[in-house]
Amino acid sequence: MRVTMLQAICQKKERLIVGLMSGSSADGIDVALVRVSGFGKSTTIHTIAYDTLCFSSKIRELILKCSHPDTGRVNDICRLNSLLGELFAQAVVHIAKKARSELSQIDLIGSHGQTIHHLPSTEKISGVEVTSTLQIGEPSIIAERTGITTIADFRPRDMAAGGQGAPLVSYVDYLLFSHPEKSRVALNMGGIANITVLPAGSSENEVFAMDTGPGNILLDQLIYTITGGKNRYDLDGQRASQGKVNQRILERLLEHPFLRKPPPKSTGREDFGEVYLHWVIEMGKGTEWDDLITTLAEFTVRTIVNSLEMFVFPYHQIDELIVSGGGLRNFYIWHRLEESLPQQRMLTSDDFSIPSDAKEAIAFAILANETLMGQKGNLPRATGARHSVILGKIIPGRSV
């Protein structure tokens, strides 16, 4: 690798970077093309174009199959790694065309990949304590097909330093949303919901974060199941708005041990995936589908609000809640959050020129920029790491 070529990218006043993200709902690839200048607290960005490329039902089902210990097979996972690498590369080509940009003009790609399994709890194997996470979508294929230097596999370095590997977007929240006088919480409602707490005038060492529990993951999978794959989400929260909360089921859901665990903490499909949803459906036998949908939407609301009430509000007076992610489009969840949090002004990331649907893809473009510039990209109070580290692995493009 010619280091001088990477140095030349670093020395540019502005860099064009593509961010790629596929979340725990496994519904598709979020891709964003971003113009980035500076690094760290001097970072400024402009989003040029973004899109979501939906997976086919076949690919989504293969991802879900590979993500479950009972059905995941090593040959399927191996092939899926390459397949997703090809699809991520196609997403880069797509967004370049949408932005009327040439691939040769793009400096860098930051790819989160697709999480297959996330195991942040320590387990001893042959006397060695290990934690592990696996994101696939082969970055070597992305770099080869596009010719663009690609940075990927961000989570393992944080875990190697004793962290949970998540949430990583909290560092980006700190760069984009921290304020000298206002205390804020950035709430991202993807498949899993997470919050970043940004006290007024805080330094990196004062920012903390956590996953709060399910965001869209259970709702989306329930909609997919009951419509036979015809629909992948509850459009605008219409069905949630028509149903009634089943208090008996809700109280059982709120007993999940993860919800009482203090931060730092992270979760995923391992806790709130297909097995958990099957248990919910069995428990709700005889319940109208819309009522079950409403109950799961309320579960998302309650886990967010309870996390704030247990772990944030006793220590910080929060002025603003900045919301992003697909859950933002569920009006039932939005209105219930407004009702439950009357003391906080609710905003969206769009109010800060960060498109809410592209927020996580943009975040990994920014994290790639931090890595390129030799900057550490995790917040130890957010992930539980012993210290901050530079994240990711660099795959040179054809011109490097």
C-alpha positions as CSV (number, residue, x, y, z in Angstrom):
1,M,0.0,0.0,0.0
2,R,1.4,3.4,-1.0
3,V,1.1,5.4,2.2
4,T,1.6,8.6,0.3
5,M,-1.7,8.1,-1.5
6,L,-3.6,7.9,1.9
7,Q,-1.6,10.9,3.1
8,A,-2.8,12.8,0.0
9,I,-6.4,12.0,0.9
10,C,-5.8,13.1,4.5
11,Q,-4.4,16.4,3.3
12,K,-7.5,17.3,1.2
13,K,-9.5,20.2,2.5
14,E,-12.7,18.2,1.8
15,R,-13.2,14.4,1.3
16,L,-16.0,12.6,-0.4
17,I,-17.0,9.6,1.7
18,V,-19.7,7.0,1.3
19,G,-21.2,5.5,4.4
20,L,-22.9,2.0,4.3
21,M,-25.1,0.5,7.0
22,S,-27.4,-2.5,7.3
23,G,-29.1,-2.8,10.6
24,S,-30.6,-5.4,12.9
25,S,-33.9,-5.3,11.0
26,A,-32.0,-6.7,8.0
27,D,-34.3,-4.8,5.6
28,G,-31.8,-3.3,3.3
29,I,-28.7,-1.1,2.8
30,D,-28.6,2.5,3.9
31,V,-26.1,4.4,1.8
32,A,-25.0,8.1,2.0
33,L,-22.5,10.2,0.1
34,V,-21.1,12.9,2.3
35,R,-18.7,15.8,1.9
36,V,-16.5,15.9,5.0
37,S,-14.0,18.5,6.1
38,G,-11.8,18.4,9.2
39,F,-11.9,15.8,11.9
40,G,-12.8,15.5,15.6
41,K,-14.6,18.5,16.9
42,S,-13.7,20.5,13.8
43,T,-15.7,18.0,11.6
44,T,-18.2,19.6,9.3
45,I,-20.4,17.6,6.8
46,H,-22.7,18.1,3.9
47,T,-24.9,15.2,2.8
48,I,-24.9,15.1,-1.0
49,A,-27.2,12.1,-1.6
50,Y,-28.6,9.1,0.3
51,D,-30.9,6.2,-0.3
52,T,-32.1,2.8,1.0
53,L,-31.7,-0.3,-1.2
54,C,-34.1,-2.9,0.1
55,F,-33.0,-6.5,0.3
56,S,-35.1,-9.1,-1.6
57,S,-37.2,-11.4,0.7
58,K,-34.8,-14.2,-0.2
59,I,-31.7,-12.3,1.0
60,R,-33.4,-11.0,4.1
61,E,-34.5,-14.5,5.1
62,L,-30.9,-15.8,4.5
63,I,-29.6,-13.1,6.8
64,L,-32.0,-14.0,9.5
65,K,-31.3,-17.7,9.0
66,C,-27.5,-17.1,9.3
67,S,-28.0,-14.9,12.4
68,H,-29.6,-17.6,14.5
69,P,-27.4,-20.3,16.2
70,D,-29.9,-23.1,15.3
71,T,-30.0,-22.3,11.6
72,G,-26.8,-20.5,10.8
73,R,-24.4,-22.7,8.8
74,V,-20.8,-21.9,8.1
75,N,-21.1,-22.4,4.3
76,D,-24.1,-20.1,4.2
77,I,-22.4,-17.4,6.3
78,C,-19.2,-17.7,4.1
79,R,-21.2,-17.2,0.9
80,L,-23.4,-14.5,2.4
81,N,-20.3,-12.5,3.4
82,S,-19.3,-12.3,-0.3
83,L,-22.9,-11.7,-1.5
84,L,-23.3,-8.8,0.8
85,G,-20.0,-7.4,-0.2
86,E,-21.2,-7.4,-3.8
87,L,-24.5,-5.7,-2.8
88,F,-22.7,-3.1,-0.7
89,A,-20.4,-2.3,-3.7
90,Q,-23.5,-2.0,-5.9
91,A,-24.9,0.5,-3.4
92,V,-21.8,2.6,-3.7
93,V,-22.2,2.6,-7.5
94,H,-25.9,3.5,-7.2
95,I,-25.3,6.5,-4.9
96,A,-22.5,7.8,-7.1
97,K,-24.8,7.7,-10.1
98,K,-27.6,9.3,-8.1
99,A,-25.3,12.1,-7.1
100,R,-23.9,12.4,-10.6
101,S,-20.4,11.7,-9.3
102,E,-17.7,9.5,-10.7
103,L,-16.4,6.7,-8.5
104,S,-12.9,8.1,-9.1
105,Q,-14.0,11.3,-7.3
106,I,-14.9,9.4,-4.1
107,D,-12.1,9.2,-1.6
108,L,-13.2,6.7,1.0
109,I,-15.9,4.2,2.0
110,G,-17.0,3.4,5.6
111,S,-18.9,0.2,5.9
112,H,-20.6,-1.1,9.0
113,G,-21.6,-4.3,7.3
114,Q,-24.4,-6.6,8.5
115,T,-24.3,-7.9,12.0
116,I,-24.7,-11.7,12.1
117,H,-24.1,-12.2,15.8
118,H,-23.1,-9.9,18.7
119,L,-21.8,-11.4,21.9
120,P,-20.5,-8.7,24.3
121,S,-20.7,-10.7,27.4
122,T,-17.5,-12.4,28.5
123,E,-17.3,-16.2,28.2
124,K,-14.3,-18.3,29.2
125,I,-13.1,-20.8,26.6
126,S,-10.1,-23.0,27.5
127,G,-9.2,-20.6,30.2
128,V,-9.3,-17.6,27.9
129,E,-12.0,-14.9,28.4
130,V,-13.5,-13.8,25.1
131,T,-16.1,-11.4,23.8
132,S,-17.1,-11.4,20.1
133,T,-19.0,-9.7,17.3
134,L,-19.4,-10.6,13.6
135,Q,-20.3,-8.1,10.9
136,I,-20.2,-9.4,7.3
137,G,-20.2,-7.8,3.9
138,E,-16.7,-8.4,2.6
139,P,-14.9,-5.1,2.5
140,S,-12.2,-6.5,0.1
141,I,-15.0,-7.0,-2.5
142,I,-16.3,-3.4,-1.9
143,A,-12.8,-2.0,-2.5
144,E,-12.1,-4.2,-5.5
145,R,-15.4,-3.5,-7.3
146,T,-15.3,0.2,-6.7
147,G,-11.6,0.9,-6.6
148,I,-12.1,3.0,-3.5
149,T,-10.2,2.5,-0.2
150,T,-12.7,1.0,2.3
151,I,-12.7,1.0,6.1
152,A,-14.8,-1.6,7.8
153,D,-15.1,-3.9,10.8
154,F,-15.3,-1.0,13.3
155,R,-16.6,-2.9,16.4
156,P,-13.9,-5.5,17.2
157,R,-11.2,-3.0,18.2
158,D,-13.5,-1.5,20.9
159,M,-14.2,-5.0,22.2
160,A,-10.5,-5.9,22.2
161,A,-10.1,-2.8,24.5
162,G,-12.8,-4.2,26.9
163,G,-15.8,-2.5,25.4
164,Q,-19.1,-3.8,24.1
165,G,-18.4,-2.7,20.5
166,A,-21.6,-0.6,20.7
167,P,-23.0,1.9,20.6
168,L,-20.4,3.5,18.3
169,V,-22.7,6.2,16.8
170,S,-22.4,7.9,20.2
171,Y,-19.0,9.4,19.2
172,V,-20.6,10.9,16.1
173,D,-23.5,12.2,18.2
174,Y,-20.9,14.0,20.3
175,L,-19.3,15.6,17.2
176,L,-22.6,16.7,15.7
177,F,-25.0,17.5,18.5
178,S,-23.1,18.5,21.7
179,H,-23.9,22.1,22.8
180,P,-22.1,24.4,25.3
181,E,-25.3,25.4,27.1
182,K,-28.0,22.8,26.3
183,S,-28.1,19.2,27.6
184,R,-29.3,16.8,24.9
185,V,-30.1,13.2,24.4
186,A,-29.6,11.8,20.8
187,L,-32.1,8.9,20.3
188,N,-31.7,6.6,17.4
189,M,-34.5,4.2,16.7
190,G,-33.2,1.6,14.3
191,G,-33.8,-2.1,14.8
192,I,-32.4,-1.5,18.3
193,A,-32.9,1.8,20.0
194,N,-30.0,3.6,21.6
195,I,-29.4,6.9,23.4
196,T,-26.4,9.2,23.7
197,V,-26.4,11.6,26.7
198,L,-24.7,14.9,25.9
199,P,-24.5,17.1,29.0
200,A,-24.1,20.8,28.3
201,G,-20.5,21.7,27.6
202,S,-19.4,18.0,28.1
203,S,-16.1,16.6,27.1
204,E,-15.7,13.2,25.5
205,N,-15.1,11.6,29.0
206,E,-18.5,12.9,30.2
207,V,-20.6,11.6,27.4
208,F,-22.3,8.2,27.9
209,A,-24.6,6.0,26.0
210,M,-26.5,2.7,25.9
211,D,-28.9,0.6,24.0
212,T,-32.3,0.9,25.5
213,G,-33.9,-2.2,24.0
214,P,-35.9,-2.9,20.8
215,G,-36.6,-0.1,18.4
216,N,-38.2,-1.4,15.2
217,I,-36.9,-5.0,15.2
218,L,-39.9,-6.7,16.8
219,L,-42.5,-4.5,15.1
220,D,-41.0,-5.0,11.7
221,Q,-40.7,-8.8,12.1
222,L,-44.2,-9.1,13.4
223,I,-45.6,-7.1,10.4
224,Y,-43.5,-9.2,8.0
225,T,-44.8,-12.4,9.7
226,I,-48.5,-11.6,9.8
227,T,-48.6,-10.2,6.2
228,G,-46.6,-13.1,4.8
229,G,-43.8,-10.9,3.7
230,K,-46.0,-8.4,1.9
231,N,-45.2,-5.6,4.2
232,R,-42.0,-5.0,6.1
233,Y,-43.1,-2.3,8.6
234,D,-46.1,-0.5,10.0
235,L,-46.4,2.4,7.6
236,D,-46.6,5.6,9.7
237,G,-47.6,3.5,12.7
238,Q,-51.1,3.2,11.3
239,R,-51.8,-0.2,12.8
240,A,-50.2,0.7,16.1
241,S,-52.5,3.7,16.2
242,Q,-55.6,1.5,15.7
243,G,-54.9,-1.1,18.4
244,K,-55.0,-1.1,22.2
245,V,-52.1,-1.9,24.6
246,N,-52.4,-5.4,26.2
247,Q,-51.2,-4.5,29.7
248,R,-50.7,-8.1,30.7
249,I,-48.3,-8.8,27.8
250,L,-46.6,-5.4,28.2
251,E,-45.8,-6.0,31.9
252,R,-44.3,-9.4,31.0
253,L,-42.1,-7.8,28.3
254,L,-40.9,-5.2,30.7
255,E,-39.5,-7.9,33.0
256,H,-36.7,-8.6,30.5
257,P,-33.4,-8.5,32.6
258,F,-31.6,-6.5,30.0
259,L,-33.8,-3.5,30.7
260,R,-32.7,-3.2,34.3
261,K,-29.0,-3.7,33.6
262,P,-27.0,-0.5,34.1
263,P,-25.0,1.1,31.3
264,P,-22.8,0.6,29.4
265,K,-24.8,-2.1,27.7
266,S,-25.7,-3.2,24.2
267,T,-28.1,-5.7,22.8
268,G,-29.4,-7.1,19.5
269,R,-31.2,-9.9,17.8
270,E,-29.7,-12.3,20.3
271,D,-32.0,-10.9,22.9
272,F,-34.9,-9.4,20.8
273,G,-35.0,-11.5,17.7
274,E,-37.1,-14.2,16.2
275,V,-37.1,-16.5,19.2
276,Y,-38.3,-13.7,21.5
277,L,-41.0,-12.6,19.0
278,H,-42.2,-16.2,18.8
279,W,-42.5,-16.2,22.6
280,V,-44.5,-12.9,22.4
281,I,-46.8,-14.3,19.7
282,E,-47.4,-17.5,21.8
283,M,-48.1,-15.4,24.9
284,G,-50.5,-13.2,22.9
285,K,-52.6,-16.0,21.4
286,G,-56.2,-14.8,21.1
287,T,-55.1,-11.2,21.0
288,E,-56.0,-9.1,17.9
289,W,-53.0,-8.5,15.7
290,D,-53.4,-4.7,15.9
291,D,-53.4,-4.9,19.7
292,L,-50.2,-6.9,19.6
293,I,-48.6,-4.4,17.3
294,T,-49.7,-1.6,19.6
295,T,-48.3,-3.4,22.6
296,L,-44.9,-3.9,20.9
297,A,-44.8,-0.2,19.9
298,E,-45.6,0.7,23.5
299,F,-42.8,-1.6,24.6
300,T,-40.4,0.4,22.5
301,V,-41.7,3.7,24.0
302,R,-41.6,2.4,27.6
303,T,-38.0,1.0,27.3
304,I,-36.8,4.3,26.0
305,V,-38.6,6.3,28.7
306,N,-37.7,3.9,31.5
307,S,-34.0,4.1,30.5
308,L,-34.1,7.9,30.7
309,E,-35.9,7.8,34.0
310,M,-33.5,5.2,35.6
311,F,-30.2,6.2,34.2
312,V,-30.3,9.8,32.9
313,F,-32.8,12.1,34.5
314,P,-31.6,11.5,38.1
315,Y,-28.2,13.0,37.1
316,H,-28.9,15.4,34.3
317,Q,-31.6,17.9,33.4
318,I,-32.2,17.2,29.7
319,D,-33.3,20.1,27.5
320,E,-33.7,18.4,24.1
321,L,-34.3,15.0,22.6
322,I,-32.9,14.6,19.1
323,V,-34.6,11.7,17.3
324,S,-33.4,9.8,14.2
325,G,-33.9,6.3,12.6
326,G,-36.8,4.5,11.0
327,G,-38.8,4.5,14.2
328,L,-39.2,8.3,13.8
329,R,-41.7,7.6,11.0
330,N,-44.0,5.6,13.4
331,F,-46.3,8.3,14.5
332,Y,-47.7,6.2,17.4
333,I,-44.2,6.0,18.9
334,W,-43.5,9.7,18.2
335,H,-46.7,10.9,19.9
336,R,-46.3,8.6,22.9
337,L,-42.7,9.9,23.4
338,E,-44.1,13.4,23.3
339,E,-46.7,12.6,25.9
340,S,-44.2,10.7,28.1
341,L,-41.5,13.4,28.0
342,P,-43.3,16.7,28.3
343,Q,-40.2,18.5,29.8
344,Q,-38.0,17.8,26.8
345,R,-38.2,19.6,23.5
346,M,-38.4,16.9,20.8
347,L,-36.4,17.5,17.6
348,T,-35.2,15.3,14.7
349,S,-31.8,15.1,13.3
350,D,-33.3,16.6,10.1
351,D,-33.5,19.8,12.1
352,F,-29.7,19.8,12.1
353,S,-29.4,19.0,8.4
354,I,-28.7,15.3,9.2
355,P,-31.4,13.2,7.3
356,S,-32.9,10.9,9.9
357,D,-33.2,8.0,7.5
358,A,-29.5,8.3,6.6
359,K,-28.1,9.1,10.1
360,E,-26.3,5.7,10.7
361,A,-24.9,5.6,7.2
362,I,-23.6,9.1,7.7
363,A,-22.2,8.1,11.0
364,F,-20.0,5.4,9.5
365,A,-18.8,7.8,6.8
366,I,-17.7,10.1,9.7
367,L,-16.1,7.2,11.6
368,A,-14.2,6.2,8.5
369,N,-12.9,9.8,8.3
370,E,-11.8,9.7,11.9
371,T,-9.9,6.4,11.3
372,L,-8.2,7.8,8.1
373,M,-7.1,10.8,10.1
374,G,-5.7,8.7,12.9
375,Q,-8.3,9.7,15.4
376,K,-9.9,7.5,18.1
377,G,-13.5,6.8,17.4
378,N,-15.1,5.3,20.5
379,L,-16.2,6.8,23.8
380,P,-15.2,4.6,26.7
381,R,-18.2,5.7,28.9
382,A,-20.5,4.7,26.0
383,T,-19.1,1.3,25.2
384,G,-17.3,0.4,28.5
385,A,-13.9,0.2,26.8
386,R,-10.8,0.7,29.0
387,H,-9.6,3.4,26.7
388,S,-10.4,5.1,23.4
389,V,-9.0,3.4,20.2
390,I,-8.8,3.9,16.5
391,L,-11.5,1.8,14.9
392,G,-11.7,-0.3,11.8
393,K,-9.6,-2.0,9.2
394,I,-8.3,-0.3,6.0
395,I,-8.7,-2.1,2.7
396,P,-6.7,-0.2,0.0
397,G,-8.5,0.8,-3.2
398,R,-7.0,0.1,-6.6
399,S,-5.3,3.5,-6.8
400,V,-3.5,3.2,-3.4
